[in-house]
Amino acid sequence: MKDRRFNAVRIVASKTGRMLVVTSVLRAVEQLLNYWPVEQGEKLSVARRALLLCLERKLSPADARGAFIEAAKEAGNYVDEPMRLPPAGNVKKWHKSKRGCFGINRP
């Protein structure tokens, strides 16, 4: 069974209180089965099922990630993502050139 990756999810480990960054389905499953602070919950059940379906390639990693985040919120160990500010200063915009590859003009 090949691990599937997704965008990082930050949670607080229930036993140590340290922040963990979960970036794959197998790591999320490990957390749910071995270290989760609650044993039952509606969103926990949904997350378990979603992660299993993802490993079976019947659900996308992004959907499994969403279910994992909801279970973490339910358990109280989800760490909100930092708000990203817009870039400061001048932002250069890239435009398509009218020239083709190697500087040759296109018709």
N, C-alpha and C positions, 0 to 999 in steps of 0.2 A: 504494500500500500504506500503510494507516494504522498508525501506531505504537500499540502497546498498552502501558499502564502497569501497574506492580505496586508493591508496598511496597518501600521502599528496601533495597538490599543493599550493604553496605560491603565493598570489596575494597582491596587494596594494589596499586598500579600496579607492574608488574614493572620497568619502566625507570627510573622516577623515585623509587619508594619512597613516593610520596604516597598518601594514602587517597582513594579515589574512591567516590562514591555513585551506584549504578546504579538507575534508577527506571523503565526502560522496556525493552521487548524489543529495539528497534533499538539502543539503547545497549549492551545485553548482547551482541548480535551483533557490534557494532563491537569490543568488547573481545576477544571470542573470536577474531575473524578477524585483528585487527591487533596486539594487545598482549598476548596470552596467553603466560604464561611457559613452557608446555609445548606441544608440537605434537601429541602423541598421548596418548590415555588413554580408558579405557572410559567414564568419566563425562563426559568432554569430548565424545565422540561422541553420547552420550545428550542432552546439553545442546544441542548444535547441532541435532539432530533436533527436540527439544522446542520450541526457539525458532522454528524454521521452521514447525512445525505451528501454533504460536500465531499467527504472522503470517498464516497461511492460515485462521485462525479455527477450527481443528480441535482446539485444546487451550487451556485457560484460562491467563490470565497467571499465576495462582497456581501452577499446575503447572509452567509454564516457569520461573518464579522458583525453585522448588524444585530443578529440574534444574541451573539455573545455580549455585545455592549448592553443590550437591554437586560440580560441576566445579571450583568455586573452592576447596573443601576439598581435593580431589584435587591441585590445582596448588599448594596451600600459600599462597594469597593471600586467603583468606576472613578477614574480621574478625568475630568473634563479636558478636552484638547485645548491648548492655548489658542487664544484668538490671534489670528494673523493680521497684522497691520498692512496697509498698502505700502508699496515701496516709496521711499523718500527720494527726493531729488528728481532730476530729469530721467524720464524713462524713454529709452530709444525704441522706436517702433521699426520692425523689420518689414520691408516692402518687397514684393516680388519684382525682380528685375525684368526688363523687357528682353534682356539677353538670355540666350539659352546656355547650355553647357559650354564651358571653355570660352565664354565671351562671344560666341557666334550669334549674330542677330537671327531672331526667328522671323518667319514671314508673317 
